[in-house]
Amino acid sequence: MHKKEYFVSGIDTDCGKTYITGLLAYKLKKSGIKIITSKLVQTGCQGISEDILEHRRIMKSEILSEDKSGLTCPFVYSFPASPHLSAKIDNKPMKLDIIRESTKQLLQNYDIVLAEGAGGLMVPITENYLTIDYIKENNLPLILVSSSKLGSINHTLLSIELCLLNKINLHAVIYNKLPDENKVISKESFKYIASYLKTKFPNAKIFQSDLLEVKKLFEL
């Protein structure tokens, strides 16, 4: 199959990106696809990215050699903040060419790379470079993670409009039903987001997290 990288971003910092990235990877792995996850940048930890470790747990996978070498997340910062601030505090500037080279190496050995971002689309990676700039510059198909929390309609629609403005390839929206605290809100939010997405990105796919069909999502 054609090797491909997908970028996984979210509507905010606590929408379930890490869970969805791990879940997608697990389902792809079960389908026989050679899959690996990566992380654009990790803040608030040391050593191996904690989100990468969570991906492996969800995937029921051991820690990979690519994780130990830092290939799946070349930049890990100790201070829990936006990447541009964490890099400044740790005095370790982020180099985007290293991230791209790491991804190229991963694609040599895997069919699909799912690259999880940090926070939402407007999170600054450096002082003058946002997450959405990275997605746009590298022409990456975007998988946007929404959620069932109150307020998710606003955040999701803003993210969709931002994708339109920046001519991003919005490949899919994954609606994370967890924690599903209010089923009335959850059901109506998904319905509204799905309708809005159809008018703005008619070719984009949308799935609820408990009804993910990776073969349709990735056109396998």
N, C-alpha and C positions, 0 to 999 in steps of 0.2 A: 504494500500500500504506500501511498505518497506520505512522506514524513511531514509532520505539521506541528506547529506550536500554537496553542490557544492561551489567551490571557484571561485569568479569572479575577474580576474586580467585584466590588460590592457597592451598595447604596450608602453604607456608613461603616464604622469600625467594628460593629458588633452585630452583623447580619448573618453570620454563618459561612463566610467564604472558605475558611479552613475546613470546616466539616464538609461542605459541598465539593470542594476540590478533592478531598480524600475519598468521598463517596463515589464521585465520577471515576476516579482512578481505580477504585476497587471493582466497580462494575466493568470497566474496560479490561482490567486484568482478568476477570472471570470470563470475558468474551474472547480471550486469547490474544488481546492486543498487547504489544510490548510498550508499556506505559511508564513514564516517570513524572513526578511532580517536581517543581522548583519554586523558589520564593524570590521575588525581585529584591527584597531587602527585609531583614528582620531587626526589629528594635526591642529593647527590653530584655535581652538574654545574652548569654555567652556560650561559646562552643557551637555545637550543631543547632541550627534554627529549631525552636520549639514547635513551630508550625509544620516544619518538615517531619519532625518526630511524630506529630499528631497525624499527618497524612499516612505515615507508615503503619501506625496503630490501626487506623480505619481500614487501610488496605490489607491488614493482616500480613504485613511484610516485615522482614528484618531490616535493620538499618543498613543502607547500601554503602558500597565503597565510595560512590559519588557524594554521599552525604558526609562521610568522614573526611573526604578531601576538600570539602567546601564547594564542590562543583555545582551542587543544587542550590546553594545560597552563599555566594562569595562574600557578601557584606552583612555582617552581624554586629549590631551595636548594643552596648550595655544599657544606655539610657532609654527609658520607655517614652518615646516622643515621636513626632514626625521625623522621617529620615533625614531631612536637611538639618534639623536641630541636633539629632543624635550623632550625626557624622561630625558636626562642629564640636560637640562636647567631648567626643572620643578622639578628636583630632585625627580622623581617618577619612579623608575625602572619598566619596564614591566615584568609581570610574565605570561609566556605562559600557565602554568597550570591553571591559573584563566580563561583564554580565553577558554581553552578546556572544563573546567567544566561548563562554561556559555553555551557553545554550546550543551553539553550533556543535560542540563536543557531545552534548547529550543526544542531539538528533542523529549523530553518527551511529548510536547504539540503540535508539528507541524510536518507535513509530510515531508516538504522540508525546509531547511535552505539555503539561498543564502548568502554566506559570502563574502563581498566586501573587497578587499585588499586596500593598500595604494600605489598609483603609480604603477610601473611596477614590473616585476618578480625579479629584482635584487635590489630592495629597501631594505636597511638594517633595520631590526626590532630592533636588538641590534648590538653591535659592531662586533659580530662574528656570526650573524645569519640573513640570508636573507629571503625574502618572499618566494622564491622558496624552501628554506630549510623547511619552515613550511608546504608548500603544499606537499612536498615529504615525510616528516616525518609522516604526518597524512593521507597519501595516498588519497588525495582529488581529485576527478575529477575536471578538470579545464575548465572553460569557459573563453576564451581569447577574449577580446574586441579590435578590430581593428578599423580603421577609414578611412574616405575618404580624409583626409588631405594629402597634398604633403609630401612625406617622409614615409608614412605609410607602403609601401611595404618593405622598409629596416627594419623598426622596427618590423614588423610582422614576417618576415622571421627569424630575429635574435631570436625572442621569440620562434618560432617554433623549431628552432635548439637547443635552450636551453632546451626546453621540451624533445627533443630526447636525449640529452646528460645526462639529469637527470632522464630519464625514468618516466616522468610525464604522467599521464593519461589525455591527451588533449581530453576532451570530445567534445568540440565545439569551433568554432570561430564565433563571432557575428561581422559583419561588420557594424559599425555605419555610416549610410549615411549622417548624419548631420555633418557639415552644408551644405554639397553637393555644395560647391562653384564653382567647375569646373566639370561638368558632364562627360566630356571626361576622365579626370583623375580618377574620381570616378568609372566609368564603367570599365576601363582598370585595375585599381588597384584590384577591386574585382575579376575580371576574373583571373588575375595573381595569387593572393593569393589563390583562390579556387583550381587552378591547382597545385600549389606548395604543398598545404595541402594534396591533394589527393595522391601525391607521397610519402609524409613523414608519414602521419597519415591517411591511407585509410579508417579507421572506424570512424574518427572524422566527425562531422556534421558542416556545414557552412550555415549561414543565413544572409541575409541583415536585418537591423533593422526594415525596414518597411514591411518585409515579414516574420516575426517571426511566427513559428508554434510550440507552446510550447508542444503540444501533441507528435509531432515527436521528438522534442529536448530532452524531458525528458522521452520519451518512455512510455507515460501514456496509 
